[in-house]
């Protein structure tokens, strides 16, 4: 009886220890399994991020920490994987070879580019991945306050447009103005598709006609690979060649037009490219409004050749137009049409040191609607006494130099001149020539905000010989909410 009793006592002592040991082994196995699953999930997420993809993975189960005897177990928190970051590799796009300029108006950032290249100086800050999609979205823009003092009547109190300087009366009365109408908001989306990278841009400012701060659409376009469609800058323009001015209008001779268009970029070797576009820009003609009206009979065609490199760029662009007008019924007059067109040569040089030149020359027949000082003045052409449509000649140029004094300070000098031919059919008060000059100093203590001061001079000469000029002193403060 003693041996069975001894064995029974031994079992009663050893069995709980054996059971406890087995329980601990089971817990440790489960613990190891959970850790293994967590490591596998984190590894998969890291691989997905490195591969440029965002994958939706189940959240890792909390890993239990072995509790001290008599203490409740507390779950350990697994660190979250780092947020995905937009890069050219992730978006499957290249970076523009042009050196960064960082102009005050940032218009070059919204411009369309071959292969949907990342604009020079754009670090892709602010892009975030939309959950459940392969689309990346960025909300950007800036608030800008302009204050200006004119020594006389400049015509347009918000922008410095030399063609609007009044020649008669009111010249001796100084004027002050302050506004924030250039403030803008931009929505930009990018994604990689099987047919190439896709980019969508929607942008507005407040220079619209619906009151002093009316909404105005600036851009609404999409570009898949090298095919662009929508509303935005004309392909006849070269946004990179624009001088860095605080004034929103800029040189009067430079092309400036936003319109609906479709275009195709054709990449070539050695940094070269061709651009072909069809655009909608109605004729702007000197007509008798009571009996005559312009007619859009065909799209405007643009062909441009462009070269880009790390030293800058050059572009030669041509536009071909078909202008037409009709007379009202029973007016006793007929209708007529004619072709028109022009060329623009522009470019930039320098930039590695922060200082650079921009330049451009433009000329043609019937292209006033595409030029900064003449757009909206109905100077593409005029109807003669025989009811024939005659195109008007325009030509001019601009040059600008930006010098970087230090990392935070830089200045720009700008000059521009534009001519419209003399024509006996035009009223003596119609535009003949404009001069534009500007000099500024810009301080940028941080990427998110900039301040500048600028002196501008403008002169307008009319067909009859009368002229007027005006000086403006302008200062501007700008806050970017992405940089």
LOMARGU-364757 format. One record per residue (C-alpha): x, z, y. Coordinates in Angstrom, 1 decimal. Layout:
N
+--------+--------+--------+
!     xx !     zz !     yy !
+--------+--------+--------+
!      X !      Z !      Y !
...
+--------+--------+--------+
# end
This chain:
483
+--------+--------+--------+
!     xx !     zz !     yy !
+--------+--------+--------+
!    0.0 !    0.0 !    0.0 !
!    2.9 !    0.7 !    2.3 !
!    4.2 !   -3.0 !    2.2 !
!    0.9 !   -4.6 !    3.1 !
!    0.4 !   -2.0 !    5.8 !
!    3.9 !   -2.7 !    7.2 !
!    3.2 !   -6.5 !    7.2 !
!   -0.1 !   -5.9 !    8.9 !
!    1.5 !   -3.8 !   11.6 !
!    4.3 !   -6.4 !   12.0 !
!    1.7 !   -9.2 !   12.4 !
!   -0.3 !   -7.1 !   14.9 !
!    2.9 !   -6.8 !   17.0 !
!    4.3 !  -10.4 !   16.6 !
!    1.1 !  -12.4 !   16.8 !
!    0.2 !  -11.7 !   20.4 !
!    3.8 !  -12.6 !   21.4 !
!    3.6 !  -15.8 !   19.4 !
!    0.2 !  -16.7 !   20.9 !
!    1.5 !  -15.8 !   24.4 !
!    4.6 !  -18.0 !   23.7 !
!    2.5 !  -20.9 !   22.6 !
!    0.3 !  -20.5 !   25.7 !
!    3.3 !  -20.5 !   28.0 !
!    4.6 !  -23.6 !   26.2 !
!    1.2 !  -25.3 !   26.7 !
!    1.2 !  -24.4 !   30.3 !
!    4.7 !  -25.6 !   30.8 !
!    3.9 !  -28.9 !   29.1 !
!    0.9 !  -29.4 !   31.3 !
!    3.0 !  -28.5 !   34.4 !
!    5.6 !  -31.0 !   33.4 !
!    2.9 !  -33.7 !   32.8 !
!    1.5 !  -33.1 !   36.2 !
!    4.9 !  -33.3 !   37.9 !
!    5.6 !  -36.5 !   36.0 !
!    2.3 !  -38.0 !   37.2 !
!    3.0 !  -37.0 !   40.8 !
!    6.5 !  -38.5 !   40.7 !
!    5.2 !  -41.7 !   39.3 !
!    2.5 !  -41.9 !   42.0 !
!    4.9 !  -41.3 !   44.8 !
!    7.4 !  -43.8 !   43.4 !
!    4.6 !  -46.4 !   43.2 !
!    3.6 !  -45.8 !   46.8 !
!    7.3 !  -46.0 !   48.0 !
!    7.7 !  -49.3 !   46.1 !
!    4.6 !  -50.6 !   47.7 !
!    5.7 !  -49.7 !   51.2 !
!    9.2 !  -51.2 !   50.6 !
!    7.5 !  -54.4 !   49.3 !
!    5.4 !  -54.7 !   52.5 !
!    2.1 !  -53.8 !   50.9 !
!   -0.3 !  -51.0 !   51.4 !
!   -1.8 !  -49.8 !   48.1 !
!   -4.7 !  -47.4 !   47.7 !
!   -3.6 !  -44.8 !   45.2 !
!   -5.4 !  -41.7 !   44.1 !
!   -4.2 !  -38.6 !   45.9 !
!   -1.8 !  -36.6 !   43.8 !
!   -3.2 !  -33.6 !   42.1 !
!   -1.8 !  -30.3 !   43.5 !
!    1.1 !  -29.1 !   41.5 !
!    0.6 !  -25.5 !   40.3 !
!    3.4 !  -23.1 !   41.0 !
!    4.0 !  -20.6 !   38.2 !
!    2.4 !  -17.4 !   39.4 !
!    4.0 !  -14.0 !   39.2 !
!    2.6 !  -11.6 !   36.6 !
!   -0.6 !  -10.2 !   38.0 !
!   -0.7 !  -12.6 !   41.0 !
!   -3.2 !  -15.4 !   41.5 !
!   -1.6 !  -18.9 !   41.3 !
!   -1.4 !  -20.9 !   44.6 !
!   -1.3 !  -24.7 !   44.6 !
!    1.8 !  -26.3 !   46.2 !
!    1.1 !  -29.1 !   48.7 !
!    2.7 !  -32.4 !   47.9 !
!    4.2 !  -34.0 !   51.0 !
!    2.3 !  -37.2 !   52.0 !
!    4.1 !  -40.5 !   51.8 !
!    5.3 !  -41.8 !   55.2 !
!    2.9 !  -44.0 !   57.1 !
!    3.4 !  -47.8 !   56.8 !
!    5.2 !  -49.4 !   59.7 !
!    4.7 !  -53.0 !   60.9 !
!    7.9 !  -55.1 !   60.7 !
!    8.5 !  -58.8 !   60.8 !
!    9.1 !  -58.7 !   57.0 !
!    5.8 !  -56.9 !   56.4 !
!    4.0 !  -59.4 !   58.6 !
!    6.0 !  -62.4 !   57.1 !
!    7.0 !  -63.7 !   60.6 !
!   10.3 !  -64.3 !   62.3 !
!   11.4 !  -63.0 !   65.7 !
!   11.8 !  -65.3 !   68.6 !
!   15.4 !  -66.2 !   69.3 !
!   15.0 !  -65.9 !   73.0 !
!   16.5 !  -62.8 !   74.7 !
!   14.0 !  -60.2 !   75.8 !
!   12.9 !  -60.5 !   79.4 !
!   10.3 !  -57.7 !   79.8 !
!    8.5 !  -59.2 !   82.9 !
!    6.2 !  -57.0 !   85.0 !
!    3.1 !  -59.0 !   84.1 !
!    3.9 !  -59.3 !   80.4 !
!    2.2 !  -62.7 !   80.2 !
!    4.8 !  -64.0 !   77.8 !
!    3.7 !  -61.4 !   75.2 !
!    0.3 !  -62.9 !   74.8 !
!    1.5 !  -66.5 !   74.7 !
!    1.2 !  -68.4 !   71.4 !
!    4.4 !  -69.4 !   69.7 !
!    5.6 !  -71.6 !   66.8 !
!    5.2 !  -69.9 !   63.4 !
!    3.5 !  -67.0 !   65.2 !
!    6.9 !  -65.6 !   66.0 !
!    7.2 !  -62.1 !   67.4 !
!    7.6 !  -62.5 !   71.2 !
!   11.0 !  -61.6 !   72.6 !
!   11.3 !  -57.9 !   73.2 !
!    8.2 !  -57.0 !   71.2 !
!    9.1 !  -54.2 !   68.8 !
!    5.6 !  -54.4 !   67.1 !
!    4.9 !  -50.9 !   68.2 !
!    1.4 !  -49.7 !   67.8 !
!    0.3 !  -51.9 !   64.9 !
!   -1.5 !  -50.0 !   62.1 !
!   -2.9 !  -51.2 !   58.8 !
!   -6.6 !  -51.4 !   58.5 !
!   -7.6 !  -49.5 !   55.3 !
!   -8.7 !  -51.7 !   52.5 !
!   -7.4 !  -54.9 !   54.1 !
!   -4.1 !  -56.7 !   54.6 !
!   -4.7 !  -56.9 !   58.4 !
!   -2.6 !  -55.1 !   61.0 !
!   -4.2 !  -54.2 !   64.3 !
!   -2.9 !  -53.2 !   67.7 !
!   -4.7 !  -52.0 !   70.8 !
!   -2.6 !  -52.3 !   73.9 !
!   -2.6 !  -53.0 !   77.6 !
!   -1.7 !  -51.4 !   80.8 !
!   -3.2 !  -49.9 !   84.0 !
!   -1.7 !  -51.4 !   87.2 !
!   -2.3 !  -50.4 !   90.8 !
!   -1.4 !  -52.8 !   93.5 !
!   -1.2 !  -52.0 !   97.2 !
!   -0.4 !  -54.7 !   99.8 !
!    0.0 !  -55.0 !  103.6 !
!   -0.3 !  -58.4 !  105.3 !
!    0.9 !  -59.1 !  108.8 !
!   -1.9 !  -61.6 !  109.2 !
!   -4.8 !  -63.2 !  107.2 !
!   -3.4 !  -64.3 !  103.8 !
!   -6.8 !  -65.7 !  102.7 !
!   -6.8 !  -64.0 !   99.3 !
!   -6.3 !  -60.3 !   99.6 !
!   -5.8 !  -59.6 !   95.9 !
!   -3.3 !  -62.3 !   95.0 !
!   -0.7 !  -64.3 !   97.1 !
!   -2.0 !  -67.9 !   96.9 !
!   -0.3 !  -69.9 !   99.6 !
!   -2.9 !  -72.7 !   99.5 !
!   -5.5 !  -70.2 !  100.7 !
!   -3.7 !  -69.1 !  103.9 !
!   -6.1 !  -69.9 !  106.8 !
!   -4.6 !  -72.1 !  109.5 !
!   -7.2 !  -71.4 !  112.3 !
!   -8.0 !  -68.0 !  113.7 !
!   -7.5 !  -64.4 !  112.6 !
!   -3.7 !  -64.7 !  112.2 !
!   -2.8 !  -61.8 !  114.4 !
!   -4.8 !  -59.2 !  112.6 !
!   -2.9 !  -57.1 !  109.9 !
!   -4.7 !  -56.2 !  106.7 !
!   -4.3 !  -53.6 !  104.0 !
!   -5.6 !  -53.8 !  100.4 !
!   -5.4 !  -51.8 !   97.2 !
!   -6.8 !  -52.6 !   93.8 !
!   -6.4 !  -52.2 !   90.1 !
!   -7.9 !  -55.5 !   89.0 !
!   -4.8 !  -56.6 !   87.0 !
!   -5.4 !  -53.7 !   84.6 !
!   -5.8 !  -55.3 !   81.2 !
!   -6.8 !  -54.5 !   77.6 !
!   -5.5 !  -56.4 !   74.6 !
!   -6.6 !  -56.5 !   71.0 !
!   -4.2 !  -58.2 !   68.6 !
!   -4.5 !  -58.6 !   64.9 !
!   -2.0 !  -60.1 !   62.4 !
!   -2.0 !  -60.6 !   58.7 !
!   -0.2 !  -62.7 !   56.1 !
!   -2.4 !  -65.2 !   54.2 !
!   -1.7 !  -67.8 !   51.5 !
!   -1.7 !  -70.5 !   54.2 !
!    0.8 !  -68.7 !   56.5 !
!    0.7 !  -65.8 !   59.0 !
!   -2.5 !  -65.4 !   61.0 !
!   -2.6 !  -64.0 !   64.6 !
!   -5.6 !  -63.2 !   66.7 !
!   -5.5 !  -62.2 !   70.4 !
!   -8.3 !  -61.0 !   72.6 !
!   -7.4 !  -60.0 !   76.2 !
!   -9.2 !  -59.3 !   79.5 !
!   -8.5 !  -58.2 !   83.0 !
!  -10.9 !  -57.5 !   85.9 !
!  -10.5 !  -60.5 !   88.2 !
!  -14.0 !  -61.8 !   87.3 !
!  -16.7 !  -62.7 !   89.7 !
!  -19.1 !  -59.9 !   88.7 !
!  -18.2 !  -57.7 !   91.6 !
!  -14.9 !  -56.4 !   92.8 !
!  -13.9 !  -55.4 !   89.2 !
!  -15.8 !  -58.1 !   87.2 !
!  -14.7 !  -58.5 !   83.5 !
!  -12.6 !  -61.7 !   83.0 !
!  -11.6 !  -63.2 !   79.7 !
!   -7.9 !  -64.1 !   79.6 !
!   -7.3 !  -64.9 !   76.0 !
!   -9.5 !  -65.4 !   72.9 !
!   -7.6 !  -67.4 !   70.3 !
!   -6.5 !  -67.5 !   66.7 !
!   -3.5 !  -69.1 !   65.2 !
!   -3.0 !  -69.7 !   61.5 !
!    0.6 !  -70.8 !   60.7 !
!    1.2 !  -73.5 !   63.4 !
!   -2.4 !  -74.4 !   64.1 !
!   -3.9 !  -72.8 !   67.3 !
!   -7.5 !  -72.8 !   68.3 !
!   -9.3 !  -70.9 !   71.1 !
!   -9.0 !  -70.0 !   74.8 !
!   -5.8 !  -69.2 !   76.5 !
!   -2.7 !  -70.7 !   78.3 !
!   -2.4 !  -74.5 !   78.4 !
!    0.3 !  -76.1 !   76.2 !
!    1.5 !  -77.8 !   79.4 !
!    2.8 !  -74.4 !   80.6 !
!    6.0 !  -72.6 !   79.8 !
!    5.4 !  -68.9 !   80.2 !
!    9.0 !  -68.0 !   79.6 !
!   10.1 !  -69.9 !   82.7 !
!    7.9 !  -67.8 !   85.1 !
!    9.8 !  -65.6 !   87.6 !
!    9.3 !  -61.8 !   87.3 !
!    7.1 !  -61.1 !   90.4 !
!    4.8 !  -58.2 !   91.2 !
!    2.4 !  -60.8 !   92.7 !
!   -0.1 !  -61.8 !   90.1 !
!   -0.3 !  -65.5 !   91.2 !
!    3.4 !  -66.4 !   91.2 !
!    5.0 !  -69.7 !   92.5 !
!    2.4 !  -72.2 !   93.6 !
!    4.2 !  -75.2 !   92.0 !
!    4.3 !  -73.8 !   88.5 !
!    1.6 !  -75.0 !   86.0 !
!   -1.1 !  -72.4 !   85.6 !
!   -4.3 !  -73.0 !   83.5 !
!   -6.3 !  -71.1 !   80.9 !
!   -8.6 !  -73.3 !   78.9 !
!  -10.1 !  -74.1 !   75.5 !
!   -7.8 !  -76.1 !   73.3 !
!   -6.6 !  -76.9 !   69.8 !
!   -2.9 !  -77.5 !   69.2 !
!   -0.3 !  -78.0 !   66.5 !
!    3.3 !  -76.8 !   66.5 !
!    5.7 !  -78.9 !   64.6 !
!    9.0 !  -77.1 !   63.7 !
!   12.2 !  -79.2 !   63.8 !
!   15.8 !  -78.3 !   63.0 !
!   18.2 !  -76.6 !   65.3 !
!   15.7 !  -74.5 !   67.2 !
!   13.7 !  -77.6 !   68.3 !
!    9.9 !  -78.0 !   68.1 !
!    7.1 !  -80.4 !   69.2 !
!    3.7 !  -79.3 !   70.5 !
!    0.6 !  -81.5 !   70.4 !
!   -2.6 !  -80.3 !   72.0 !
!   -6.1 !  -81.4 !   73.0 !
!   -7.5 !  -79.4 !   75.9 !
!  -10.7 !  -79.1 !   77.9 !
!  -10.0 !  -79.2 !   81.7 !
!  -12.8 !  -81.0 !   83.7 !
!  -11.8 !  -83.4 !   86.5 !
!  -11.5 !  -81.8 !   90.0 !
!  -12.3 !  -84.5 !   92.5 !
!  -13.1 !  -85.0 !   96.2 !
!  -16.7 !  -86.2 !   95.9 !
!  -19.9 !  -86.4 !   97.9 !
!  -21.7 !  -83.5 !   96.3 !
!  -25.1 !  -84.9 !   97.2 !
!  -24.7 !  -88.1 !   95.3 !
!  -21.6 !  -87.9 !   93.1 !
!  -20.5 !  -85.6 !   90.3 !
!  -17.4 !  -85.5 !   88.1 !
!  -17.7 !  -86.3 !   84.4 !
!  -15.6 !  -85.1 !   81.4 !
!  -15.3 !  -88.1 !   79.2 !
!  -12.3 !  -87.2 !   77.0 !
!  -10.1 !  -84.2 !   76.3 !
!   -6.7 !  -83.9 !   78.0 !
!   -3.8 !  -84.6 !   75.7 !
!   -0.5 !  -82.6 !   75.9 !
!    2.8 !  -83.5 !   74.2 !
!    5.7 !  -81.1 !   74.6 !
!    9.3 !  -81.0 !   73.2 !
!   11.0 !  -77.6 !   73.3 !
!   14.3 !  -76.0 !   72.4 !
!   14.9 !  -72.3 !   72.0 !
!   18.2 !  -70.4 !   71.4 !
!   19.7 !  -67.0 !   72.2 !
!   20.9 !  -68.3 !   75.6 !
!   17.4 !  -69.4 !   76.7 !
!   15.1 !  -72.4 !   76.4 !
!   14.2 !  -75.8 !   77.9 !
!   10.9 !  -77.6 !   77.7 !
!    9.6 !  -81.0 !   78.6 !
!    5.8 !  -81.4 !   78.6 !
!    3.5 !  -84.2 !   79.5 !
!   -0.2 !  -84.3 !   80.0 !
!   -2.5 !  -87.3 !   79.9 !
!   -6.0 !  -87.2 !   81.5 !
!   -9.0 !  -89.4 !   81.8 !
!  -10.9 !  -88.8 !   85.1 !
!  -14.4 !  -90.1 !   85.8 !
!  -17.3 !  -89.6 !   88.1 !
!  -20.9 !  -90.8 !   88.3 !
!  -23.2 !  -91.5 !   91.2 !
!  -26.8 !  -90.3 !   91.3 !
!  -29.5 !  -92.7 !   90.4 !
!  -31.0 !  -94.8 !   93.2 !
!  -28.0 !  -93.9 !   95.4 !
!  -26.8 !  -97.5 !   95.6 !
!  -23.3 !  -96.4 !   94.4 !
!  -21.6 !  -97.0 !   91.1 !
!  -19.3 !  -95.0 !   88.8 !
!  -15.6 !  -95.2 !   88.1 !
!  -12.9 !  -93.8 !   85.9 !
!   -9.1 !  -93.8 !   85.6 !
!   -6.2 !  -92.3 !   83.7 !
!   -3.9 !  -89.7 !   85.2 !
!   -1.0 !  -87.7 !   84.0 !
!    2.2 !  -85.9 !   84.8 !
!    5.4 !  -84.2 !   83.5 !
!    6.8 !  -80.7 !   83.7 !
!   10.4 !  -79.8 !   83.0 !
!   11.2 !  -76.1 !   82.8 !
!   13.6 !  -73.6 !   81.3 !
!   15.5 !  -70.3 !   81.2 !
!   19.2 !  -69.5 !   81.1 !
!   21.0 !  -66.3 !   80.4 !
!   19.7 !  -62.9 !   79.4 !
!   22.3 !  -61.3 !   77.1 !
!   23.4 !  -59.1 !   80.1 !
!   19.9 !  -58.6 !   81.4 !
!   20.3 !  -61.2 !   84.3 !
!   18.9 !  -64.7 !   83.9 !
!   17.7 !  -67.8 !   85.7 !
!   14.3 !  -69.5 !   85.4 !
!   13.5 !  -73.0 !   86.8 !
!   11.0 !  -75.8 !   86.7 !
!    9.9 !  -79.1 !   88.2 !
!    6.6 !  -80.8 !   88.0 !
!    5.1 !  -84.1 !   89.2 !
!    2.3 !  -86.5 !   88.4 !
!   -0.9 !  -88.2 !   89.4 !
!   -4.2 !  -86.4 !   89.1 !
!   -2.9 !  -83.1 !   87.7 !
!   -3.8 !  -80.7 !   90.5 !
!   -6.2 !  -78.8 !   88.2 !
!   -3.1 !  -77.7 !   86.2 !
!   -1.1 !  -76.4 !   89.1 !
!   -1.2 !  -72.8 !   90.5 !
!   -1.7 !  -73.7 !   94.2 !
!   -4.1 !  -76.6 !   93.7 !
!   -6.3 !  -75.6 !   90.8 !
!   -9.9 !  -75.3 !   92.0 !
!   -9.4 !  -77.3 !   95.2 !
!  -10.8 !  -80.6 !   93.8 !
!   -7.5 !  -82.6 !   94.5 !
!   -7.1 !  -84.5 !   91.2 !
!   -8.5 !  -87.6 !   93.0 !
!  -10.7 !  -89.1 !   95.7 !
!  -13.2 !  -91.9 !   95.9 !
!  -12.5 !  -94.7 !   98.4 !
!  -14.8 !  -96.8 !  100.5 !
!  -15.3 !  -99.3 !   97.6 !
!  -16.4 !  -96.5 !   95.3 !
!  -13.2 !  -96.6 !   93.3 !
!  -11.6 !  -93.4 !   92.0 !
!   -8.0 !  -93.0 !   93.3 !
!   -5.8 !  -90.3 !   91.8 !
!   -3.7 !  -88.1 !   94.1 !
!    0.0 !  -87.5 !   93.6 !
!    1.4 !  -83.9 !   93.3 !
!    5.0 !  -82.8 !   92.9 !
!    7.2 !  -79.7 !   93.4 !
!    9.4 !  -77.1 !   91.7 !
!   10.5 !  -73.5 !   91.5 !
!   13.5 !  -71.4 !   90.8 !
!   14.0 !  -67.7 !   90.2 !
!   16.9 !  -65.3 !   89.5 !
!   16.6 !  -61.9 !   88.0 !
!   19.6 !  -59.5 !   88.3 !
!   19.8 !  -56.3 !   86.4 !
!   21.5 !  -53.6 !   88.4 !
!   21.4 !  -51.0 !   85.7 !
!   19.4 !  -50.1 !   82.7 !
!   16.5 !  -48.9 !   84.9 !
!   16.8 !  -51.1 !   88.0 !
!   16.5 !  -54.9 !   88.4 !
!   15.5 !  -57.4 !   91.1 !
!   14.1 !  -61.0 !   91.2 !
!   14.4 !  -63.7 !   93.9 !
!   11.9 !  -66.5 !   93.7 !
!   11.4 !  -69.7 !   95.7 !
!    8.8 !  -72.5 !   95.2 !
!    7.6 !  -75.6 !   97.1 !
!    4.6 !  -77.9 !   96.3 !
!    3.5 !  -81.2 !   97.8 !
!    0.3 !  -83.2 !   97.8 !
!    0.7 !  -86.8 !   99.0 !
!   -0.6 !  -87.8 !  102.4 !
!   -3.8 !  -89.8 !  102.0 !
!   -6.0 !  -91.2 !  104.8 !
!   -9.1 !  -90.6 !  102.6 !
!   -8.5 !  -86.8 !  102.8 !
!   -9.7 !  -84.5 !  105.6 !
!   -7.0 !  -83.4 !  107.9 !
!   -7.6 !  -79.7 !  106.9 !
!   -6.8 !  -80.5 !  103.2 !
!   -3.6 !  -79.1 !  101.6 !
!   -0.4 !  -81.0 !  102.2 !
!    2.5 !  -78.6 !  101.4 !
!    3.1 !  -75.0 !  100.5 !
!    6.2 !  -72.7 !  100.4 !
!    6.4 !  -69.5 !   98.5 !
!    9.3 !  -66.9 !   98.4 !
!    9.5 !  -63.4 !   97.0 !
!   12.1 !  -60.7 !   96.6 !
!   11.6 !  -57.4 !   94.7 !
!   13.1 !  -54.3 !   93.4 !
!   11.7 !  -52.8 !   90.1 !
!   12.4 !  -49.4 !   88.7 !
!   11.6 !  -48.6 !   85.0 !
!   12.6 !  -45.0 !   84.2 !
!   10.8 !  -45.2 !   80.9 !
!    9.3 !  -48.0 !   78.8 !
!    5.8 !  -46.7 !   79.4 !
!    5.8 !  -47.0 !   83.2 !
!    7.3 !  -49.1 !   86.0 !
!    7.3 !  -49.2 !   89.7 !
!    8.2 !  -52.0 !   92.1 !
!    8.3 !  -53.1 !   95.7 !
!    8.2 !  -56.7 !   96.8 !
!    8.3 !  -58.8 !  100.0 !
!    6.5 !  -62.2 !  100.0 !
!    6.4 !  -65.1 !  102.4 !
!    4.0 !  -68.0 !  102.2 !
!    3.5 !  -71.1 !  104.4 !
!    0.7 !  -73.7 !  104.2 !
!    0.8 !  -77.1 !  105.9 !
!   -2.3 !  -79.3 !  106.1 !
!   -2.7 !  -83.1 !  106.0 !
!   -3.2 !  -83.2 !  109.7 !
!    0.1 !  -81.3 !  110.4 !
!   -1.3 !  -77.9 !  111.3 !
!    0.4 !  -74.9 !  109.6 !
!    0.4 !  -71.2 !  109.2 !
!    2.5 !  -68.6 !  107.5 !
!    2.2 !  -64.9 !  106.5 !
!    4.3 !  -62.1 !  105.2 !
!    3.2 !  -59.5 !  102.6 !
!    4.7 !  -56.3 !  101.5 !
!    3.4 !  -55.2 !   98.1 !
!    4.1 !  -52.2 !   95.8 !
!    2.8 !  -51.7 !   92.3 !
!    2.7 !  -49.0 !   89.7 !
!    2.1 !  -49.8 !   86.0 !
!    1.4 !  -47.6 !   83.0 !
!    1.7 !  -49.1 !   79.5 !
!    0.0 !  -47.2 !   76.7 !
!    1.9 !  -48.6 !   73.8 !
!    5.5 !  -48.9 !   74.9 !
+--------+--------+--------+
# end
